[in-house]
Amino acid sequence: MPPPATLEQYERLMPGAAQKLMDMAEAEQRHRHALESGQLALQQEGVRLAAHDSRLGIFASLAGLLFSIGAGLAAFILGADWRIVIALCGPAIMMVLAEIARRGKG
């Protein structure tokens, strides 16, 4: 907004100009607030989706880990060769080692 003296000069040259400028400033402020609210809503949705993806990844990893250990145990109980047991438990072992390495770097 221009300084009050400038607004007064506008008003003298064109009656109603000061009110039009005020209306324009208010409309611009409403527009800016609407844009910022939209951006905030998008950021919040992004955080929510990231959290959902993280939980989904954790559950998928847990399912894979349990399946791998279960298959290895079943093979061991059924008397399979040790290489088969290691191959079946390998993904679980790798997941645990990868998590240990990831936490060590953080």
Secondary structure, 3 states (H helix, E strand, C coil): CCCHHHHHHHHHHCCCHHHHHHHHHHHHHHHHHHHHHHHHHHHHHHHHHHHHHHHHHHHHHHHHHHHHHHHHHHHHHCCCCHHHHHHHHHHHHHHHHHHHHHHHHC
